């Protein structure tokens, strides 16, 4: 008759449930995997499959009852680690979408917005264009596979027995500031071009007050905005790619002592 001790049972249970919690946290927040178009049941299936692959390779797994206070603390820590990793990766896409929103407002194209099921809010056409470009770049560098690689590496750099420290949350906050500054930098060509255009229109209005600035201003700013977008799109690939690489490097260091 097959028998086992409580320690063996909790060892088997912990080896599965600890990594599963971290993986679920990452998948729910990470780009591509966490997209609203992917059914929740599929996300659970991906998490379970990855757990079955990763769990046998783990060492020094805490042998605890998950229902005890210590077990609940470990579950919470693993969920926080997974969510933080996924959130750090997603912030790149948020910054790129912000760059598109800034450009949209600068060119007076804010009325061209529609509902985005991913963010549960309104998004502009330019933001969606930038997001699609970022997604294509992300998939072209095998970003989805790099997420899995980073996840596997995290169990070595951030073992399950590691106690979280507040320094990791400070790093995440600072990283958010850096990423959003990157979004502003991506929008700078459009901001600069439209600022010059508006200054020129202002000078033209002062020189020829009889001109209907409201009639010619909007078509001009809109045309300049589209021209800048078409011209700058090929040059956005390098900074977006650099942002993704920096993000993966950061995620591997997050919560390290």
C-alpha positions in Angstrom: 0.0 0.0 0.0 1.3 3.4 -1.0 1.8 5.8 2.0 3.5 9.1 2.6 4.1 11.4 5.5 2.7 14.9 6.1 6.1 16.4 5.3 6.2 14.6 1.9 2.7 15.7 1.1 3.4 19.3 1.9 6.7 19.1 0.0 4.9 17.9 -3.1 2.1 20.4 -2.7 4.5 23.3 -2.1 6.7 22.4 -5.1 3.6 22.9 -7.2 1.6 25.6 -5.6 4.5 28.1 -4.8 5.7 28.3 -8.4 2.2 28.2 -9.8 1.3 31.3 -7.8 4.2 33.3 -9.2 3.6 32.1 -12.7 -0.1 33.0 -12.5 0.8 36.5 -11.2 3.2 37.0 -14.1 0.9 35.7 -16.8 -2.0 37.9 -15.6 0.1 41.1 -15.9 2.7 40.4 -18.6 2.2 41.6 -22.2 0.9 39.1 -24.8 0.1 36.4 -22.1 -2.1 38.8 -20.1 -4.0 40.2 -23.1 -7.8 40.3 -22.6 -8.3 38.3 -25.8 -6.8 35.2 -24.2 -9.5 33.4 -22.2 -8.8 33.0 -18.5 -9.0 29.2 -18.8 -6.2 29.3 -21.4 -4.0 31.4 -19.0 -4.6 28.8 -16.2 -3.6 26.0 -18.6 -0.4 27.8 -19.6 0.4 28.4 -16.0 -0.1 24.8 -15.0 1.9 23.5 -18.0 4.8 25.8 -17.1 4.6 24.8 -13.5 4.8 21.1 -14.3 7.9 21.8 -16.3 9.6 24.1 -13.8 8.6 22.5 -10.5 10.9 19.4 -10.8 13.9 21.6 -11.2 13.4 23.6 -8.0 15.5 23.0 -4.9 15.1 24.2 -1.3 11.3 24.5 -1.6 9.8 25.4 1.8 7.9 22.4 3.3 4.9 24.2 4.8 1.1 23.9 4.9 -0.2 26.6 2.5 -3.1 27.2 4.8 -0.9 28.3 7.7 0.1 31.9 8.2 3.7 31.2 7.0 2.3 29.4 3.9 -0.1 32.3 3.1 2.8 34.7 3.5 4.8 32.7 0.9 1.8 32.6 -1.4 1.4 36.3 -1.1 5.2 36.9 -1.8 5.1 34.7 -4.9 2.0 36.5 -6.2 3.7 39.9 -5.6 6.9 38.8 -7.4 4.9 37.5 -10.4 2.7 40.6 -10.6 5.7 43.0 -10.3 7.6 41.2 -13.0 4.6 41.3 -15.4 3.8 44.9 -14.5 7.4 46.0 -15.2 7.2 44.4 -18.6 3.8 45.9 -19.4 4.9 49.4 -18.5 6.8 49.6 -21.7 3.6 49.2 -23.7 1.9 51.7 -21.4 4.7 54.3 -22.1 4.4 53.7 -25.8 0.7 54.2 -25.7 1.2 57.4 -23.7 3.6 58.6 -26.4 0.8 58.1 -29.0 -1.7 59.9 -26.8 0.6 62.9 -26.4 1.1 63.1 -30.1 -2.6 62.7 -30.7 -3.4 65.6 -28.5 -0.7 67.8 -30.0 -2.0 67.3 -33.5 -5.6 67.9 -32.5 -6.7 64.4 -33.3 -8.1 63.5 -29.9 -11.6 63.0 -31.2 -10.4 59.9 -33.1 -10.6 57.5 -30.2 -12.3 54.2 -29.6 -12.9 51.7 -26.8 -9.9 49.5 -25.9 -11.0 46.2 -24.2 -7.4 45.7 -22.9 -7.3 49.0 -20.8 -11.1 49.2 -20.4 -11.0 52.8 -21.6 -10.7 55.1 -24.6 -7.5 55.0 -26.7 -6.5 57.0 -29.7 -5.8 55.8 -33.2 -2.2 56.9 -33.0 -1.7 55.2 -29.6 -3.1 52.0 -31.2 -0.7 52.3 -34.1 2.3 52.7 -31.8 1.1 49.8 -29.6 0.8 47.6 -32.7 4.3 48.6 -33.7 5.6 47.7 -30.3 3.8 44.4 -30.3 5.4 43.4 -33.6 8.8 44.4 -32.4 8.2 42.4 -29.2 7.2 39.3 -31.1 10.1 39.7 -33.6 12.7 39.5 -30.8 10.9 36.5 -29.3 9.7 38.6 -26.4 7.2 36.0 -25.4 10.0 33.4 -25.1 12.1 35.9 -23.2 9.3 36.2 -20.7 9.4 32.5 -20.1 13.2 32.5 -19.8 13.1 35.4 -17.3 10.5 33.5 -15.3 12.6 30.4 -15.2 15.7 32.4 -14.2 13.7 34.2 -11.5 13.5 31.0 -9.5 17.3 31.0 -9.2 17.8 34.7 -8.6 14.7 35.1 -6.5 14.2 31.7 -4.8 10.9 30.8 -3.2 12.5 31.0 0.3 13.6 34.6 -0.3 12.0 37.2 1.9 10.9 40.3 0.0 12.4 43.7 0.9 11.0 47.2 0.5 14.0 48.1 -1.8 12.3 46.2 -4.6 9.2 48.3 -4.5 11.3 51.5 -4.6 13.2 50.1 -7.6 9.8 49.4 -9.4 8.6 52.9 -8.7 11.9 54.4 -10.1 11.6 52.1 -13.1 8.1 53.4 -13.8 9.5 57.0 -13.9 12.3 56.0 -16.3 9.9 54.1 -18.6 7.4 57.0 -18.8 10.2 59.4 -19.5 11.0 57.1 -22.4 7.4 57.5 -23.6 7.8 61.3 -23.6 11.1 61.0 -25.5 9.3 58.9 -28.2 6.7 61.6 -28.6 9.3 64.4 -28.7 9.7 64.6 -32.6 5.9 65.1 -33.0 5.8 67.6 -30.1 8.6 69.6 -31.5 7.3 69.6 -35.1 3.8 70.6 -34.0 5.1 73.3 -31.6 7.0 74.9 -34.5 3.9 74.6 -36.7 1.7 76.3 -34.0 4.3 79.1 -33.6 4.3 79.6 -37.3 0.5 79.7 -37.4 0.5 82.2 -34.6 3.0 84.5 -36.4 0.9 84.1 -39.6 -2.3 85.1 -37.8 -0.6 88.2 -36.4 0.7 89.1 -39.8 -2.5 88.5 -41.7 -5.5 88.8 -39.2 -8.0 88.3 -42.1 -7.0 84.7 -42.4 -9.4 82.1 -40.9 -6.9 80.4 -38.7 -9.5 77.9 -37.5 -10.2 76.9 -41.0 -6.6 76.3 -42.1 -4.9 75.6 -38.7 -6.5 72.2 -38.1 -5.7 70.7 -41.6 -2.1 72.0 -41.4 -1.4 70.6 -37.9 -3.1 67.3 -38.8 -1.0 67.0 -42.0 2.2 67.8 -40.2 1.4 65.3 -37.5 0.8 62.5 -40.0 3.9 63.5 -41.9 6.0 63.3 -38.7 4.5 59.9 -37.8 5.2 58.4 -41.3 8.8 59.8 -41.2 9.6 58.8 -37.6 8.1 55.3 -37.5 11.2 53.6 -38.9 13.3 55.3 -36.3 11.1 54.3 -33.4 12.2 50.7 -33.7 15.7 51.2 -32.1 14.5 53.0 -28.9 11.6 50.6 -28.4 13.9 47.7 -28.8 16.3 49.2 -26.3 13.4 49.7 -23.8 12.5 46.1 -24.1 16.1 44.9 -23.5 16.4 47.2 -20.5 13.1 45.9 -19.1 14.2 42.3 -19.2 17.5 43.2 -17.5 15.6 45.1 -14.8 13.1 42.3 -14.2 15.9 39.8 -13.5 17.2 42.2 -10.8 14.0 43.2 -9.1 13.7 42.4 -5.4 17.3 41.4 -5.2 18.8 42.4 -1.8 
